[in-house]
Amino acid sequence: MGTNRPLMWIIPLIIVILIIFSVYMIWRNSQKKDKPENNRALERLNERFVNGEIDEEEYLEKKDLLNR
């Protein structure tokens, strides 16, 4: 019965691989969207520290929060 199509298992395997790849790409792109906001916030934090608006302790605390 199954001798007519011995490689028929390849099609479901390709479909599963495509689904996994699609989910990974969606997840990866959603992670990239978060980073520019963190970069802007970190730049602003660095500016505030350089200008003397916040002390080193507050700077390090907020930097740690942004890097989580």
Secondary structure, DSSP 4 states (H G I P E B T S, - for coil): -GGG-TTTTHHHHHHHHHHHHHHHHHHHHHHHHHHHHHHHHHHHHHHHHHTTSS-HHHHHHHHHHHT-
